[in-house]
Amino acid sequence: MIKENSKDFLKNYSFDSEEFISLKLSGQKLISKSFYQCQFKSCDFTASNLSDTLFSDCFFESANFSLTQIHQTKFQTVIFRNCRIHNCDFYQANLSGADFSGSDLQDTIFEDTDLAKADFRNARNYAINPLTNKIKQARFSLPEAMVLLNAFEINLED
């Protein structure tokens, strides 16, 4: 278990079945690292750089990803329950099977990202363009899912 502000772990490149609790990683570089079956509880990734990093079968609880750089990062079968993911840029990320249910995605950008089978039920403040992202079999709930139509520049009326 890695707790609070112990940053010695940043020297490692691969982590397996670790539990991270209350880490303050604001502004840190976690580039080209691999996390397998890890849990992140109350961790703050604000303004950190997670580019080219792999998260496989990981669980994020009450994590803060505001202003985090996530370029060509791969999230495989991860769960973001009740996370704050503000102003993030998921560019060319693999988020297939990710669970964003209950998360706040204010001002987060999804561009050229694989969201197949992702779960956005009860998530809020997301804006996903189905023309530039893969959303096959992704799960959404109404009324929030109406934002998926914005890309088509259509007018809906009562």
C-alpha positions in Angstrom: 0.0 0.0 0.0 1.3 3.4 -1.0 -0.1 6.3 1.0 -0.2 10.0 1.0 2.9 11.9 -0.2 5.4 9.1 -0.7 6.8 9.9 -4.1 9.6 7.3 -4.2 7.3 5.0 -6.1 7.6 7.4 -9.1 11.0 5.8 -9.9 9.3 2.5 -10.8 7.8 1.9 -14.2 5.5 -1.0 -13.5 3.0 -1.6 -10.7 0.9 -4.7 -10.1 -1.9 -5.0 -7.5 -0.9 -1.9 -5.6 -3.3 0.3 -3.6 -2.6 4.0 -3.7 -4.4 6.1 -1.0 -4.6 9.9 -0.8 -1.6 10.5 -3.1 -1.1 14.2 -4.0 0.4 13.9 -7.6 -0.4 17.5 -8.7 1.9 18.5 -11.5 3.8 15.2 -11.5 5.0 13.3 -14.5 3.9 9.6 -14.7 4.9 9.1 -18.3 5.2 5.6 -19.8 4.3 3.7 -16.7 2.1 0.6 -16.3 -0.5 -0.1 -13.6 -2.1 -3.5 -13.5 -5.0 -4.3 -11.1 -4.3 -1.2 -9.0 -6.6 0.8 -6.8 -6.5 4.6 -6.5 -8.5 6.0 -3.6 -8.8 9.8 -3.0 -5.8 10.5 -5.2 -5.2 13.9 -6.8 -3.8 13.8 -10.3 -4.5 17.6 -10.9 -2.3 19.0 -13.8 -0.2 15.8 -13.9 1.1 14.2 -17.1 0.0 10.6 -17.6 0.9 10.4 -21.3 1.8 7.0 -22.8 0.7 5.3 -19.5 -1.2 2.0 -19.2 -3.9 1.4 -16.6 -5.3 -2.1 -16.9 -8.1 -3.4 -14.6 -7.7 -0.5 -12.3 -10.2 1.2 -9.9 -10.4 4.9 -9.2 -12.5 6.1 -6.3 -12.9 9.8 -5.6 -9.9 10.7 -7.8 -9.3 14.2 -9.2 -8.1 14.3 -12.8 -8.6 18.1 -13.4 -6.3 19.5 -16.0 -4.5 16.2 -16.4 -2.7 15.4 -19.7 -3.7 12.1 -21.0 -2.2 11.6 -24.5 -2.1 8.1 -26.0 -2.9 6.7 -22.6 -4.6 3.4 -22.4 -7.3 2.7 -19.8 -8.4 -0.9 -20.1 -11.4 -2.1 -18.1 -11.1 0.6 -15.5 -13.7 2.0 -13.1 -14.0 5.7 -12.4 -16.8 5.7 -9.8 -17.7 9.2 -8.5 -14.6 10.9 -9.8 -14.0 14.5 -10.7 -12.5 14.6 -14.2 -12.5 18.3 -15.1 -10.7 19.9 -18.1 -9.0 16.6 -19.1 -8.0 15.8 -22.6 -8.5 12.1 -23.6 -6.8 12.3 -27.0 -6.2 8.9 -28.8 -6.9 7.1 -25.5 -8.2 3.6 -25.3 -11.1 3.8 -22.8 -12.9 0.7 -24.0 -14.9 -0.8 -21.2 -14.2 2.1 -18.8 -16.8 2.9 -16.2 -17.4 6.6 -15.7 -20.8 6.2 -14.0 -21.5 8.9 -11.4 -18.4 11.0 -12.5 -18.4 14.7 -13.3 -16.7 15.3 -16.7 -16.9 19.0 -16.9 -14.9 20.5 -19.8 -13.3 17.2 -20.6 -12.5 16.5 -24.2 -12.7 13.1 -25.9 -11.0 13.1 -29.3 -10.2 10.1 -31.5 -10.8 7.9 -28.4 -12.1 4.4 -28.1 -15.1 4.5 -25.8 -16.6 1.2 -27.0 -18.6 -0.5 -24.2 -17.8 2.4 -21.8 -20.4 3.2 -19.1 -21.5 6.8 -18.8 -24.7 6.1 -16.9 -25.4 8.8 -14.3 -22.3 10.7 -15.4 -22.7 14.4 -16.0 -21.2 17.3 -17.9 -19.7 15.2 -20.7 -19.5 16.2 -24.3 -18.7 13.4 -26.7 -18.6 13.7 -30.4 -19.8 10.3 -31.9 -18.2 11.3 -35.2 -14.7 11.5 -33.8 -14.8 8.8 -31.1 -15.7 5.1 -31.1 -18.9 4.7 -28.9 -20.2 1.3 -30.1 -22.1 -0.4 -27.3 -21.3 2.4 -24.8 -24.0 3.0 -22.2 -25.6 6.4 -21.5 -28.6 7.7 -19.6 -31.1 10.3 -20.4 -31.3 13.3 -20.5 -27.5 13.7 -20.5 -27.1 11.5 -23.6 -28.8 14.2 -25.7 -25.5 16.0 -25.9 -24.4 13.2 -28.4 -26.6 14.9 -31.0 -24.7 18.2 -30.8 -22.2 16.9 -33.4 -25.0 16.6 -36.0 -26.0 20.3 -35.8 -29.6 19.5 -35.7 -32.5 21.3 -34.1 -34.8 19.5 -31.7 -38.2 20.9 -30.8 -41.0 19.8 -28.4 
